[in-house]
């Protein structure tokens, strides 16, 4: 229930999913700390340290029943969150109390947990991104052959198709997916590196047995679902990892903003719209308004994420020697909220791309207003084939095009270029011949084939090997 007397993050109250919120919750964090303490104790037991099976089982039995009140009270006293939770865990596990956190430093639980959380969060982002790609590829195939105006400099250019334009959005999302896949595959635990990364405490515990110290890390990584640990570190894993991951999130934000801005412009053109619900209000003052509020929200959140990429970049650059603590306060905000914002963005994209609205007649009308200009060379070539003088016809069609443009721009009239050509006997073309030339489908190049090839060769293999169930939906609360 909301507390109206204190600040609450909009990511929690309005935007991010409960799933992503849980990944960055205190409960996820501190239960993961306990799982790491269990993994450490189990590995130490197997490698011959004085840790018993009974102690490990006691620790396992109390992973989830965290006494947060006691932990908070203890942290207020000792000013150290890890030691407060070691103390609290020890109260729940009196037999294992003496071996909790044996040989470890705070970053053993703190940094390894951060890596685990980022891995799990990347998995959610990956799943939602794949679903957005799937929905957009269905859309691209449905409209692969529908001619529409393309724009360069936001001015009408040659034709494309509605589906071909969608492939541009998908292609950038596939680039983002490649980055996500790489980050997940290359993510490694910090392991058990000790206070300055030298593993000195574990060398002491294992009486100089290097192989056991190395095996300890391997066993912990295996239990936590990783194929390895970072090869070298100071006290922490390199903060470049955070910078790289948030930068990857920033890439998704870039692609999402591009999609959202394109759709906002198309909605202004009345060619396409984001879904508009039956009882939705577009404006408090203008009842007729149908504002692209979801795409506007994508743009707003994407801007936040792109700026957020600077936070871990500066943090990585200012980690002195083996570690400083000026990373902590910043990274717990910037990494978490970067993920929460991208989760929100993908939720909106899932919602929007599931039910994009297309207005074929408006699209066709806008095409036909511009097509006579684009078809001028084709018209001239057909007239030359019927005996016309190419140079003379070029000058005439140039003049007519300027006059027709003036009718449109200065007087708000329709494009009358075709009427002018029909009336000129030098062109020697009748209405049926001009109509055949002015078929929009003749001006889209390989757009339809490009969509088919792109979906078959680039999208479908990715979706097929993804290992996830497609068809995810997202209900928005606002």
N, C-alpha and C positions, 0 to 999 in steps of 0.2 A: 504494500500500500504506500502511496506517495506521502512524503513528509513535506507539506507545503511551507514549512518554516526554514528549510535548508536547501542548498543547491543540490540538484541531481543532474548527472550527465544526460544530455539529450540522446546520447548513444544508447543508454539503457531505457529511457522512458519513451523514445520515439522511433529509433532507427535500427539498431543492431538486433539480431536474432537472439533468443534465449540460449541457443546452442553456443554461439560465439561468446556471449556474455559469461557463460559458465566456464569456458576454457580459460578466461582471464579472471576468474573469481578467486576469492581467498580460499574457498574449499578445495578447488582444483589445485591451487598452489601448495597448500599445506598437506594435503593428502599425498601429493607427489613427493614432497619432502620426506614423508614417512616411508613411502615406497623405496626411495633412494637409501634411506637408513636401513631398511630391511635388506636391500640388495647388497649394501656394504657389509652388513653383519653376516649375511649368508656366505658371501665370498670369503670373508676373513675366517669364518668357521671352516670352510672347505679347504682353505690353504693352511690350516694348522694353528691359527691363533686361538687363545682361550675364550672362545665364544661357543656356546652350546646350542644344540637343536632346540632345547626348551626355550631359550632366550629368543631365538629367531621366531619361533612360533608365537611367542607372546607378543612380539613386535607386530607380526602379521595380523594378529587378532585385534589389534587396536589401531589400524590404519585410519579408519573412518570416524571413530568417536573422539573427535578433538574438542577439548574443553577450551573454547575460545576466550571465555571470560578469564580463566586462570592465566592463559598465555598473554593476554593484554595487560593484566595486572603485573605479571612478572616482567614484561618488556618495559613497562613504565618504571619499574625499579632498577633494572640492569641496563636499560637503553640498548638492548641488542636483541633483534627479533629471532635470530637463530638460536641463541642460548635460551631465550624464553620458551621456545618450542621444544628444545631438548629437555628442559626442566619439566614441561607439561607432559611430554611423552613418557618421561621417566616416572611420573606420578601414576600414569596408567599402566606402566610396565615395570613394577618394582624389581622383578628378577633380572630384567635386561637393562635396568637403569645405568649400570656402570659401564656398559659397552656401546651405548648409543653414540654415534658420531666419532667412533674410535679412529684416531689418526687423521681425521678430516678437518678441513677449514670451512668457514661459512659458505664459500663459493661452491663447495661440493654439492650442497643442496640448492643453493640459490641459482648458480649458473646452469647446472644440469637441468633443473626444473624449467628455467627460461627456455632452454633448447627444446625440451619436451613439449612445452606449451606452444612454441612457435611451430614445431612439426605438426602438432594436432590442428592448429589454426590454419596452417597452409593446406592441410588436407580438406578442411571445410571450404576454403577459398577455391581449391582445385575442383571440388565437386560442383560447386555452384557455377563456376566459370564454364565447365564442360556443359552444363545444362543450358546456359545462355547461348553458347556456341551451337548446341543442338537445335534450339528454338529458332535462332537466326538462320541456320542452314535450311530448315524446313521452309521458312519464309522466302529465302532466296530461290529455292526450287519452285515454289508456288508461283512466284512472279518473275521467273527467269527470262521470259520473253516479252514482258510488258514494257513497251518503249516509254521513256520519260526523258525530260530535259536533263542533260548534265550541265554542270556549272564549273567554270574556271574563273577565278577572281569574283565569285558569286554573280557572274554574268552568264546568261545562256550560252552554252557551247554546243558541240555536237551531241547527238543523242546517246544515251546508254539505256539500260533497263532497270526497273525497280529491283529486281533480283541481283543484278550485277553490282549495283550500289551496295547492297547488303553484304556482298562478299568482301568489300573493302573493310567494313566493320569487323567481320569475322576474322579476316586475315590478321588484323592487329591483335585481336583476342587470342589467336593461335600463337602469336609471338609471345604474348604474356604467359600463355600456358606453358610454352617451352621453358620460360624462366622459372615458373613455379615448379615444374618437374625437376629442373636442375637443382633448385634450392633444396627441395625435399631429398633428392638423391645424395647431395653432397653434405647434408647437415650431420654433424658428429657431436657427440657428447664432449664436455670438458674432461670427464673422467675423474680420477682421484689424483690431482696434481700437487696438492699441498699449498702452503702459504705463498710461495714464490714460484711455483711450477716445477720445483726440483724433485718432488716426491720424497723429500728428506725424512718426513715423519714416518712414511711407510717403509723406507729403507731401515729405519730404526726398529719398527715393529717386527719386520721380517729378517732382522739381523743381517742386513746386507744382501739378501737374496734377490737380485735384480729380476730374475725370471718370475718369481712370485709376485713382485710388485707389478710387473707387466700383465701377468695373468689376472690379477685383481681387477684391473681396469677392463680387461676383456670380458670377464664374467659379469661385471656391472652393466656394461654396454649390452651384452646379450640379454640380460634380464629386462632391460628397459627398452629393448626392441631396436637397437642401433647396431650397425655393422662395424663400428669402430669409434675411437676417441680422437680428439685433435692430437697431432704428433708432438707439438710443443706448445707451451703457454706460459704466461706469467701466472698470477693468481687466478685470472679470469680467462675465459675464451676470448679471442680477439673481438673487439667491438665492431670490427669491420663486418662481422657476420650480421649483426643487427642492421648495419647500414645497407648491406646488400639486400637483405630481405625486405626492409621498408622501401628501398628503391624499386624492388620488384612490385610491391604493392602500388607504388607511384606510377609504374608502367600501366597497370590495370586502370588506375584513375585517369590516365591520359586517354586510353582507348575509350573508356566509358564517357568521358567528356566529349570526345569527338562524335561518338554516336548520339549523345544527348543533344548537342548543339545542332547537328544535322537535322535531327527529328524536330527540334524546335523551329528551325527555319522552314522545313517542309510543312509543319503545322500552320505557320503563317501563310504559306502558299496554298493551303487547303488541299494539298496532295496526299498527305498522310497525317495521322494523329496517334498519340498515345491513347490507351483506353480511357474512356470517360464514363464514369458510373452514373446510373440512373438518377441518383439523388445528390450527385456531386454539385457543389456550388463553385463556379469559376471566379466570381467577384461579388463582393458584398454590395457594390453599387451598380454593377452592370450585369443584369440577369442573363444576357445573351452570351457572356464570355465563356470560352472553353480554353482555359489556360493550360499550357504544358507543364503543370506543377511537378509531376514526377521527374521529368527530364531536367527541370530547373533544379530540383533537389539533387539529382545526380551531379550536375555541374557544380553545385555548391560544395558538396561533400568531396568531390574529386579535387577541387581547388585546395581544400584542407589537407588532403593526403599528399598532394604534390609539394606543398610547403613543408609538411611534416618530414619529408625525406631529408631535410637539412639537419634535423635534430640528431639522429644517430650518426650522421656524417661528421658533425662537429664533435660529438662524443668520442668517436673512433680516433679523431685526430688529436684529442687532448688527454688520452690515457698515458700518463707518464710512467715510463719504465714498466715495472711488473703490475702496477695498478694504481688508480686513484679512485676515490669514491664519488667524484662529481658525475659519474655515469648513472648512479643508482636512481636518484630522484627523476632524472630526465627520461631514462630508458623505460621505467615502469609506466610512464605516461605515453611517451611517443610510440613505443612498439605496440602497446595494447590498443591505443586509440587509432593507430594506423590500421590495424586489423579490424577493429569494430567499424570504422568508416568504410573500408572496402567491403566488408560483409553487408553493410547497409546499401552500398551502391549496387552490389550484385543482387540483393533482394529486390531492389527497384527494377533492375534490368530484367530479372526473371519475370516480374509482374508485367512490365511493359512489352517485352518481346513475345510474351505468350498470346497477346491479343492486339497486335498492331492493326490499326485501321487504315485502309487504303481506299482512295476515291478515284477509281479508274477514269470516270468521265472528266473530272477536273484535270487529271494528268494528261489525258488526250487533248483536251481543249488547250492547255498550255503548250503542248507540243505543236499543235496545228497553227498556233499563232506565230511561232518562230520558224517552223519548218520551211516555209517558202524562201526565207533567207538562206537557210542551210542547203536547200535543194537547187539554188541558183546555178551552180556549176553543172549539175545533172541536166537541168532544163536546157542550158546552153549547148551541152554536148548533143542532146537529142535533136535540137534545132539544127545544129551543124550537119548531123547525119541526113537531114531532110533538105540539105542544099544551102543552108544559111552561111553567112560570113562570120567566122569566129570572132574577129576583132570588133566588127560592128555590133554584133550581138552582145559581146562583153560590155561595151560601153553603154548600150541601151539598158541591159539588166542592172548595171551599176547605178545608172541614173534612176531607174524605176525603184530600186531598193532604197535609195536615199529618200525618194519622194514618199514611198510607203512607210518608211521609218518616221518621217515627219508627221504623217497622218496619225500614227500610233502615239507618238510622244507629245506632239504639240496640240493635237485636237482630240485625243482620247478615242480615236476611231479604230476600227479593225484593220488588220494588215490586208491591203488591197493589191499586193504585188502580183498575185496570180491573175486578178482581173485585168491589170494593165498589160500583162503578157498575152493574155487571151485576145485582147483587142488589137494587138500589133501583128499585122500579117507577115512581117519579116520572120517571126518565130515559127509560123506555119504549124502551130500545135492546137489541137482541139481540147475540149474539157476532159474527155475520157483519157487522152494521152497524158495530160497534166495530173489527173487524179492517180494514174498508175505510177507516175514519178513520185508523187507526194504520199507515198505509203510509208508511215513511220518505221515499220519493221525493216525496210530496206536501208535504214540509216543507223542501225545499232551494231554494225560490224559483227564480231564474234561473241557478243555479250552472252547470248543464250548458251553457246557451247562452252564459253569460259566458266559460267556458273556450273554447268554439268561436270566439267572436268575438275574444277576446284573442289566441289563437294565430294566427288568420287575419289579423287587422288589425295586430297589434303585433309578434308574434314572427316569423312567416314572412317578411314583407318584409325584416326585418333580416338574417335568415339568408340569404335569397336574394341580397341585394346585398353580402354580406360578402366574397365572393371567396375564401373558404377552403373546403377540403375538410373536411366534417364526419365524425364517427366516430372522433375521436382517443381513444385509451385511455391509462390511466396505471397502471403497475404500481408498487405500493408496496413498499419494501424492508423496512419495519417496520409 
